[in-house]
Every structure is written in C-alpha cells, then in structure tokens.
Amino acid sequence: MKLKTKDGGWSPYLAGVLLGILAVISVIATTKLLGKTHYLGASTTFVRAASLVENKIAPDHVASNKYFTETKVKVDWQFMLVFGIFLGALISSIIDKSFKIESVPPTWEEYFGPSIGKRAIGAFAGGIVAMVGARMADGCPSGHGLSGMMQLSASSFVALAMFFGVGVLVAGMFYKRRA
C-alpha cells in the first residue's frame, strides 16, 4: 500500500484504514468509559455549539427548546472530535507541505470568478444547506458513512446513496465542463 499519492497527498487507502481503526476504537472507548456506545459523527456537535452560543444570548429560548432540554448540551468527546478533525487536517497539511491560505480557491475562481464576497456567500449558503440536510437525514455523511455503515444500517445506505447522488447532480450543474 502506497502511503502517498502522485501529488504528495495521503493515500486514500491508508486514510480509510486509519479511519476504520478510529471508528472501532471510538465504539470500544465510549462503551467502556461512558457505559453507552457512541458512534462517530459531526453534525450534532454543530447544533450543540449553536445552542451554547445561543444560551449566552437568549437562555430562555434554549431552556424552552425540547431538543436542548432532552440532550443536555455540553462540551463532550464529540465536540473534541470535531476540534481534532480541524487540528488533524491542519497538522497533516503542514506536514505534507500542502497548507496554504486561500480566500478564493482556484476551482471556484475558474468557474465563478475571483469575488471573495461571492465565495463567502456561497460557502455560508452551502453550509446551511448541508446542515439542514444532515438534520433531515438524522445524521451527516460522516455519521452515516462511518458509523451507520459499520452497523450495516439500511437508513445509512439510503442516506449515503442520496448524499452522493445529489452531490454528483449538483456538481454537474455548477461545474459544467467548458468546451
């Protein structure tokens, strides 16, 4: 198994093996430490983060929200997982010398132009669509793809097929080949 791709990035096979090991370790660790099995996923953490911020601004609203009262909002291991994803990606990109700060990535610029504002609006709107979709699907692609597939969950097979299918359609609409 090659550890690097032609462009110097990580091998997807190595990354997949490491991610599988992490998923198994997370199930074992959370079951032993917390007494309840918790699976990998990220979308719920962003909802919890929003409630922590909202709790500082409008605590009455958070207190009256059924979801937040039932799922005691706190900084937990999944919160740290999301932070670790960011930190791990940063460290990996620095190690393989691919780190760079870009306000407008080259692919975006090629198709939509160099506007930073347009890129920011597109990224923000895309984030909203992704989060609403993740909540509607009762999980994000990482939750369904890693944890759901690990459990052979039928709903995760359907959700992943939809994530990828719609992703291919949307990419085809936005990034049409130019002649």
PAVEX-649687 format. One line per field, with one value per residue (C-alpha): residue in three letters; residue number from 1; x, y, z. Coordinates in nm, 4 decimals. Example, Ala and Ser with C-alpha at 12.3 -4.5 7.8 and 13.67 -1.06 7.14 Angstrom:
2
resn <- ALA;SER .
resi <- 1;2 .
x <- 1.2300;1.3670 .
y <- -0.4500;-0.1060 .
z <- 0.7800;0.7140 .
REM end
This chain:
179
resn <- MET;LYS;LEU;LYS;THR;LYS;ASP;GLY;GLY;TRP;SER;PRO;TYR;LEU;ALA;GLY;VAL;LEU;LEU;GLY;ILE;LEU;ALA;VAL;ILE;SER;VAL;ILE;ALA;THR;THR;LYS;LEU;LEU;GLY;LYS;THR;HIS;TYR;LEU;GLY;ALA;SER;THR;THR;PHE;VAL;ARG;ALA;ALA;SER;LEU;VAL;GLU;ASN;LYS;ILE;ALA;PRO;ASP;HIS;VAL;ALA;SER;ASN;LYS;TYR;PHE;THR;GLU;THR;LYS;VAL;LYS;VAL;ASP;TRP;GLN;PHE;MET;LEU;VAL;PHE;GLY;ILE;PHE;LEU;GLY;ALA;LEU;ILE;SER;SER;ILE;ILE;ASP;LYS;SER;PHE;LYS;ILE;GLU;SER;VAL;PRO;PRO;THR;TRP;GLU;GLU;TYR;PHE;GLY;PRO;SER;ILE;GLY;LYS;ARG;ALA;ILE;GLY;ALA;PHE;ALA;GLY;GLY;ILE;VAL;ALA;MET;VAL;GLY;ALA;ARG;MET;ALA;ASP;GLY;CYS;PRO;SER;GLY;HIS;GLY;LEU;SER;GLY;MET;MET;GLN;LEU;SER;ALA;SER;SER;PHE;VAL;ALA;LEU;ALA;MET;PHE;PHE;GLY;VAL;GLY;VAL;LEU;VAL;ALA;GLY;MET;PHE;TYR;LYS;ARG;ARG;ALA .
resi <- 1;2;3;4;5;6;7;8;9;10;11;12;13;14;15;16;17;18;19;20;21;22;23;24;25;26;27;28;29;30;31;32;33;34;35;36;37;38;39;40;41;42;43;44;45;46;47;48;49;50;51;52;53;54;55;56;57;58;59;60;61;62;63;64;65;66;67;68;69;70;71;72;73;74;75;76;77;78;79;80;81;82;83;84;85;86;87;88;89;90;91;92;93;94;95;96;97;98;99;100;101;102;103;104;105;106;107;108;109;110;111;112;113;114;115;116;117;118;119;120;121;122;123;124;125;126;127;128;129;130;131;132;133;134;135;136;137;138;139;140;141;142;143;144;145;146;147;148;149;150;151;152;153;154;155;156;157;158;159;160;161;162;163;164;165;166;167;168;169;170;171;172;173;174;175;176;177;178;179 .
x <- 0.0000;0.1417;0.1433;0.1346;-0.0438;0.1313;0.0610;0.2084;-0.1221;-0.2212;-0.3191;-0.6983;-0.6436;-0.4210;-0.6596;-0.9536;-0.7777;-0.6866;-1.0428;-1.1829;-0.9496;-1.0579;-1.4257;-1.3732;-1.1650;-1.4330;-1.7016;-1.4855;-1.3669;-1.7073;-1.8720;-1.6127;-1.5718;-1.9262;-2.1216;-2.3082;-2.1970;-2.1407;-2.0611;-1.8596;-2.0484;-2.0182;-2.3471;-2.4933;-2.1861;-2.2568;-2.6149;-2.4834;-2.2288;-2.5072;-2.7054;-2.4041;-2.3685;-2.7442;-2.7536;-2.5343;-2.7665;-3.1144;-3.1016;-3.4819;-3.5153;-3.2632;-3.4329;-3.7696;-3.6337;-3.7339;-3.4279;-3.1816;-3.3554;-3.3596;-2.9999;-2.8070;-2.5803;-2.2168;-1.8670;-1.8100;-1.5909;-1.7746;-1.7031;-1.3370;-1.3571;-1.4677;-1.1887;-0.9483;-1.0651;-0.9725;-0.6430;-0.5517;-0.6234;-0.4112;-0.1189;-0.1410;-0.1406;0.1591;0.3493;0.2867;0.3509;0.0109;-0.1080;-0.1935;-0.4375;-0.6757;-0.9664;-1.0870;-0.9758;-0.8597;-1.1510;-1.4060;-1.2279;-1.2223;-1.5988;-1.7391;-1.4750;-1.2408;-1.5027;-1.4317;-1.7837;-1.9453;-1.7289;-1.8213;-2.1939;-2.1653;-1.9796;-2.2275;-2.5320;-2.3747;-2.3128;-2.6750;-2.7999;-2.5598;-2.6636;-3.0369;-2.9865;-2.7868;-3.0582;-3.3305;-3.1338;-3.0795;-2.7056;-2.4244;-2.2237;-1.9579;-2.2156;-2.3994;-2.0869;-1.8730;-2.0987;-2.4102;-2.2228;-2.0270;-2.3637;-2.4970;-2.7844;-3.0337;-3.1100;-2.7399;-2.7163;-3.0087;-2.8733;-2.5263;-2.6720;-2.8707;-2.5714;-2.3543;-2.6275;-2.7376;-2.3721;-2.2959;-2.6033;-2.5222;-2.1548;-2.2670;-2.4913;-2.2333;-1.9133;-2.0127;-1.7220;-1.6215;-1.5532 .
y <- 0.0000;0.3362;0.5980;0.8984;0.9862;1.1261;1.4828;1.4157;1.3784;1.0947;0.7645;0.7250;0.3588;0.4434;0.7179;0.4758;0.2095;0.4649;0.5999;0.2480;0.1854;0.5161;0.4200;0.0862;0.2470;0.5136;0.2480;0.0476;0.3551;0.5198;0.1936;0.1256;0.4853;0.6159;0.2934;0.3666;0.3214;0.6440;0.6478;0.8914;1.1856;1.5622;1.7354;1.7119;1.8874;2.1948;2.2072;2.1819;2.4578;2.6813;2.6175;2.7047;3.0357;3.0950;3.0169;3.3241;3.5448;3.4024;3.1479;3.1391;3.0212;2.7396;2.6387;2.6157;2.4150;2.0489;1.9172;2.1059;2.0114;1.6417;1.6278;1.8031;2.0349;2.0321;2.0126;1.6378;1.3910;1.4567;1.8271;1.7413;1.5098;1.7987;2.0147;1.7236;1.6946;2.0596;2.0283;1.6982;1.8404;2.1459;1.9385;1.6970;1.9787;2.1406;1.8103;1.7304;2.0966;2.1470;2.4124;2.7495;3.0236;3.1000;3.3373;3.2022;2.8514;2.8095;2.5833;2.8313;3.1199;2.9331;2.8778;3.1693;3.4420;3.5968;3.7627;3.6939;3.8078;3.5717;3.2874;3.3695;3.3791;3.0510;2.8816;3.0103;2.9067;2.5667;2.5182;2.5942;2.3520;2.0818;2.1252;2.1265;1.8152;1.6441;1.7155;1.5938;1.2732;1.2301;1.2420;1.3744;1.1881;1.1014;0.9668;0.7628;0.6717;0.5622;0.4683;0.3703;0.1560;-0.0029;-0.1150;-0.2117;0.0316;0.0314;0.4012;0.4812;0.3000;0.5083;0.8333;0.7802;0.6991;1.0233;1.2288;1.1063;1.1087;1.4636;1.5684;1.4385;1.6155;1.9469;1.9287;1.8615;2.1688;2.4013;2.2741;2.2021;2.1220;2.4100;2.3436 .
z <- 0.0000;-0.1050;0.1677;-0.0676;-0.3909;-0.7007;-0.5879;-0.2413;-0.0552;0.1730;0.0199;0.0398;0.1304;0.4259;0.5379;0.5089;0.7173;0.9852;0.9883;1.0279;1.3202;1.4771;1.4398;1.6146;1.8901;1.9461;1.9950;2.2373;2.4297;2.4661;2.5664;2.8372;2.9570;2.9254;2.9626;2.6398;2.2804;2.0868;1.7170;1.5090;1.3621;1.3481;1.2654;1.6160;1.7530;1.5398;1.6676;2.0241;1.9577;1.8288;2.1469;2.3658;2.1823;2.1876;2.5591;2.6176;2.4103;2.4770;2.7608;2.7939;2.4355;2.4873;2.8142;2.6374;2.3422;2.3829;2.1955;2.4140;2.7385;2.6434;2.5168;2.7900;2.5895;2.6944;2.5553;2.5259;2.3388;2.0078;2.0477;2.0894;1.7870;1.5642;1.7038;1.6419;1.2792;1.2237;1.4092;1.2396;0.8931;0.9733;1.1013;0.8058;0.5518;0.7210;0.7296;0.3625;0.2693;0.1060;0.3547;0.2073;0.2912;0.0054;0.0122;-0.3228;-0.4247;-0.7882;-0.8907;-0.7546;-0.9260;-1.2582;-1.2557;-1.0571;-1.0639;-0.8044;-0.5798;-0.2119;-0.1168;-0.3663;-0.2331;0.1288;0.0483;-0.1455;0.1399;0.4006;0.1947;0.1247;0.4958;0.5747;0.3086;0.4328;0.7966;0.7193;0.5066;0.7801;1.0367;0.7978;0.7300;1.1049;1.0557;0.8428;0.5771;0.8343;1.0774;0.8146;0.6194;0.9104;1.1958;1.0030;0.7535;1.0383;1.1809;0.8343;0.8868;0.5973;0.6508;0.6229;0.2886;0.1624;0.3113;0.1621;-0.1787;-0.1595;-0.0384;-0.3242;-0.5879;-0.5137;-0.4811;-0.8299;-0.9741;-0.8040;-0.9055;-1.2627;-1.2539;-1.1022;-1.2593;-1.6183;-1.8463;-2.0603;-2.4271 .
REM end
